[in-house]
């Protein structure tokens, strides 16, 4: 669907429960979050930088892409797939992130544990983080790494909510 900046699109999220409300999105940003609340924006940037500290950059992008897919955040999905490509990520792996359980051969055990934890934390409303998912991640990461992975998942979910709430437009990367 091709739209001008002033048109709206009505859609139901594929992740929304059956019978949920349909959302109307304008293709014009609602609020410049960074300008409106610069201290908050800088705090989220600080959390993001601290979360990724010491983590493999490829793993960082996999986590951010998976959470953005689950949250339906086109802005962040575009940004992080672009960043992953620039960092040399394999195109085939990018195509398989959404179906990683059926394409385990594309991902290491560590990456699979991180993707599983990303799903559980992102979809925490579906019953929390199961003990087996947490244990699998804890077996792959030392305590500090696991803390960073969790913080990164928290951060990308925050960025997704900022982008979705303020109607950020995919492809208009303002970084």
C-alpha positions in Angstrom: 0.0 0.0 0.0 1.5 3.4 -1.0 0.3 6.3 1.1 1.1 10.0 1.4 2.1 11.5 4.7 -1.4 12.7 5.4 -3.2 9.4 4.8 -4.0 6.9 7.5 -3.8 3.1 7.6 -6.2 1.0 9.6 -4.8 -2.4 10.6 -5.1 -5.0 13.3 -1.8 -6.3 14.7 -1.1 -9.9 13.8 0.0 -10.3 17.5 -3.2 -8.9 18.9 -5.7 -11.2 20.5 -8.8 -12.2 18.4 -11.5 -9.5 18.7 -9.1 -6.8 19.8 -9.5 -3.2 18.6 -8.3 -2.1 15.2 -5.7 0.7 15.3 -5.5 3.7 13.0 -2.0 5.0 12.4 -1.1 8.2 10.7 2.1 8.3 8.8 3.2 11.5 10.4 5.1 11.4 13.7 3.1 12.5 16.7 5.7 13.7 19.1 9.4 14.4 18.9 10.2 12.4 22.1 13.8 13.5 22.2 12.9 17.2 22.1 9.8 16.9 24.4 11.6 15.0 27.2 15.4 15.3 26.6 16.4 14.0 30.0 14.2 10.9 29.6 15.5 10.3 26.1 19.1 10.6 27.3 18.4 8.2 30.1 17.1 5.6 27.7 20.2 6.1 25.5 22.4 5.6 28.6 20.5 2.4 29.5 20.9 1.2 26.0 24.6 1.8 25.9 25.1 0.2 29.3 23.0 -2.8 28.3 25.0 -3.6 25.2 28.4 -3.1 26.9 30.4 -6.3 26.5 27.8 -8.2 24.4 28.6 -9.5 20.9 27.2 -6.9 18.5 25.6 -9.6 16.3 23.7 -10.9 19.3 22.6 -7.4 20.2 21.0 -7.0 16.7 19.4 -10.4 16.8 17.7 -9.6 20.1 16.6 -6.1 18.9 15.2 -7.5 15.7 13.3 -10.3 17.4 11.7 -8.0 20.0 10.9 -5.4 17.2 9.2 -8.2 15.2 7.2 -9.3 18.2 6.1 -5.8 19.0 5.3 -4.9 15.4 7.7 -2.0 15.4 8.6 -1.3 11.8 10.7 1.7 12.7 13.0 -0.3 15.0 12.9 -3.4 12.7 14.1 -1.3 9.8 16.8 0.3 11.9 18.2 -2.9 13.4 18.1 -5.0 10.2 20.0 -2.1 8.5 22.5 -2.0 11.3 22.9 -5.7 11.2 23.6 -5.7 7.5 26.1 -2.9 7.9 27.9 -5.0 10.6 28.1 -7.9 8.1 25.2 -10.0 9.3 24.3 -12.8 6.9 21.1 -12.1 5.0 19.8 -15.6 5.4 20.0 -15.3 9.2 18.1 -12.0 9.1 15.3 -13.8 7.1 15.2 -16.6 9.7 14.9 -14.6 12.9 11.1 -14.6 12.8 11.1 -18.4 12.5 14.2 -19.2 14.4 12.6 -22.3 16.2 12.2 -23.9 12.8 15.6 -22.7 11.6 17.8 -23.5 14.5 20.7 -24.5 12.3 21.1 -20.8 11.5 21.7 -19.8 15.1 24.1 -20.9 17.9 22.8 -22.4 21.1 23.7 -19.1 22.8 21.7 -17.1 20.2 18.8 -19.5 20.5 18.7 -19.1 24.3 18.8 -15.3 23.8 16.0 -15.3 21.3 13.9 -17.6 23.5 14.5 -15.2 26.5 13.7 -12.2 24.3 10.3 -13.7 23.4 9.5 -14.6 27.0 10.4 -11.1 28.3 8.8 -9.2 25.4 5.6 -11.3 25.7 5.7 -11.4 29.6 1.9 -10.8 29.7 1.5 -14.4 28.4 2.5 -15.9 31.7 5.8 -14.5 32.7 9.3 -15.9 32.0 9.1 -19.7 32.3 11.8 -21.3 34.5 13.1 -23.5 31.6 13.6 -20.5 29.4 15.5 -18.6 32.1 17.5 -21.7 33.0 18.5 -22.2 29.3 19.7 -18.6 29.1 21.5 -18.9 32.5 23.3 -21.9 31.2 24.6 -20.0 28.1 25.5 -16.7 29.7 27.5 -15.9 32.9 25.6 -13.7 35.4 27.0 -10.4 34.1 26.2 -11.3 30.5 22.7 -12.5 31.4 22.1 -9.2 33.2 23.2 -7.3 30.0 21.0 -9.5 27.8 18.0 -8.8 30.1 18.8 -5.1 30.2 19.0 -5.1 26.4 15.6 -6.8 26.1 14.1 -4.2 28.5 15.7 -1.4 26.5 14.6 -2.5 23.0 11.1 -3.0 24.4 11.2 0.6 25.6 12.5 1.9 22.3 9.7 -0.1 20.5 7.1 1.5 22.7 8.5 4.9 22.2 8.5 4.5 18.4 5.0 3.0 18.3 3.5 5.5 20.6 5.0 8.5 18.8 4.3 7.0 15.3 7.9 6.9 14.1 8.1 6.2 10.4 10.2 3.3 9.2 13.0 4.3 7.0 13.3 7.7 8.6 16.2 6.9 10.9 17.0 10.1 12.9 20.1 8.8 14.7 
